[in-house]
Amino acid sequence: MSPYASPPAATSLFDKLWNTHLIKVLPGERGLIHIDRHLLHDLSSPQAFAGLRASGRPVRSASLAVAVPDHIVDTHPGRGDGTVPGGQAMITALRENARSTGIRLFDIGDPRQGIVHVIAAEQGIVLPGMTAACGDSHTCTLGALGSWAFGIGTSEVEHILATQTLVLKKPRSFRLTVTGQRRPGVTAKDLALGMIAQIGVDAVGGGVLEFAGPAIRELSMEARFTLCNMGIEASARSAIIAPDETTFRYIAQHPLSPAWSGMALAAWRKLKSDPDAAFAGEFHFDCDGLAPQISWGTNPGQTIGVDAPIPEPAPDAPLRTREAAERALHYMGLAPGQKLLGLPVQTVFIGSCTNGRLSDLQSAASILKGRRVAPHMRALAVPGSTKVKRDAEALGLDRIFRAAGFEWRESGCSMCVGMNADRVEAGARCVSTSNRNFEGRQGQGARTHLASPLTAAAAAIAGCIADPRALAPL
Amino acid sequence: MKAFQRVSGIAIPMPRADIDTDAIIPQQWLITTERSGLGSGLFGNWRYLNGTRAPDPGFILNDPRLQDARILVAGPNYGCGSSREHAVWAHLDYGIEAVIAPSFGPIFHDNALKNGLAAVMLEASAISQILASLAAPPGQKMTVDLRTNAVTGPDGTAYRFTMAADRREALLLGRDDIAATLEMADAIEAFQQADRRRRPWVWDAKAADTP
């Protein structure tokens, strides 16, 4: 090569993912992008299959898709297809659509069933460097593997079924560098909530958010899923973390064919941003001094340290911030200056694609062991997948949860999305390990406080919002 | 897809930021395998009195002067949150053909434009002006014209907007996106063939086949 040739332009991790999947450059900074994994569930796919049938189009690459019922499914032990009225038809539709198109289905009763974002990782379906799409905004979870994973609507589900591609405008790529040392009792969920409170719920504007920095490197794989899961709450349609030894150890549970495992690893090791890659924007978050976080309002950015008072909207805050805060406080039955510690709680939910993995249940169990939930507390533990449930039971965690007064359920989205019968009653306050505290999300009139499994477990025991750092394992 | 060229009609002001898709169509209206009939769930938790189907007279959608509305004007980050396309179908089924806001949730925005619901972005200052005009009296009309990229406010003020050229064209023509992509089937086939050699592990779907 001529010494005068210009060096190749530095690329970000996202640029590399885009380039690998670019079938064709289209006008207007758009590209025809190959989708390596298409994940389907009961809520967002029936209308897509119906559209495909109506137009007489076949499924192009059925072997690249997996279907799983999770949103509407009942979570009571011994469940079948029965759920809320109208729900069974959604399960039947998914099953029929998978069968008639040759798409793999992890049905109710299958040990691989679970919340789509949990099982796609634990079953080795999504791997580093892949594109993965699902009719579900929390698909960004899977970017923790170093994949480009994002949520789509039902029209795009139909588009992928028919073409195995999407036409996309290249999203802008942002980076959030995380430094500092988390203190005991401060989890990836607290990091996620604190980050959103700092940068804002529309900070990324639909772009891609790469998490980087020393505090990300030391996160376990499950903690990385929790963090990336919350990316969409900062309007990151995708969140990504460059794969490293932690990632490779995690995916080794599903060994690749020896014929190409070396080739795959070599490709995956290149999946990182060049040192001088350019980003549309850079953020920085420091974990030093971060307290366990809990939301007080009706969007995930309305979050404070568990021991802090609800902030008074600054007089110079934008009208939008002040109005949103007033509306949120009214809905939540709270006032500025009030402390959340000691606020009575009626429901605790531990589960979801955010915090429904084994380490989340272990973390909650560390507080619950030897203790009982407060009188009249409704406490639900819903493992993120059937595998998580079985692994937890093998460790005896189900006995700890049950002895503490929790209901121990089958896996599903459950009280995070409130589509099945698992809902929070109107006016009831719920500390939830899920991802959205929107008005009515967990049930009409439900008041949701987002927090980590540790903080949720502490609330279940105390009967009120409590600081998990004050409850040492017995 | 339904084509969109122009709509003129009563506009509903929704002067709130971050209206999420859970608010636009709450979960109890998602229990369906159909796209149709979702208009009754639009803003379901805000529109009806606690858990009933009795209209809450205090909610703007129930103002008798705003019946037959065709346009909705809202604050920033409209349609954030869940990817549920039901949120878009609910607008269309209700009769709303255009939503105007300073910014949109990314997935809602894409979903809207794939269904013939015009999601139009204007500067925040323009939105504030329009919302102020719409506040009184209720029932004023606006126009969204995609052919000229112009919104006409209730007081006759014209606002220009831009939309990605391909999306604009697809909307104007009511183009079938899938048909357009299928015209590139040869390129997709060539990519997949080459990819099987380049990244064979992507095509080995056996890993999770054994329960």
Interface residues (C-beta under 8 A of the other chain):
Chain A: T20 I23 K24 L26 P27 G28 R30 L32 H34 D36 L43 S44 P46 Q47 A50 S55 R57 R60 S61 S63 L64 V66 I72 V84 P85 G86 G87 A89 M90 A93 R104 D110 P111 R112 Q123 G124 I125 L127 G129 M130 G135 D136 S137 G151 I152 G153 T154 S155 E156 E158 H159 A162 T163 Q164 T165 V167 K169 V201 D202 G205 G206 I232 S235 R237 H254 L256 S257 A259 W260 S261 M263 A264 A267 N299 R320 E323 A324 R327 V417 G418 M419 A426 R436 F438 E439 G440 R441 Q444 G445
Chain B: R16 A17 D18 D20 D22 A23 P26 Q27 Q28 L30 I31 T32 T33 E34 R35 N45 N50 G51 G75 P76 N77 C80 G81 S82 S83 R84 E85 V88 S103 G105 P106 I107 H109 D110 N111 K114 N115 A164 A165 D166 D177 I178 A180 T181 L182 M184 A185 A187 I188 F191 Q192 D195 R199 P200 W201 V202 W203 D204 A205 A207 A208 D209 P211
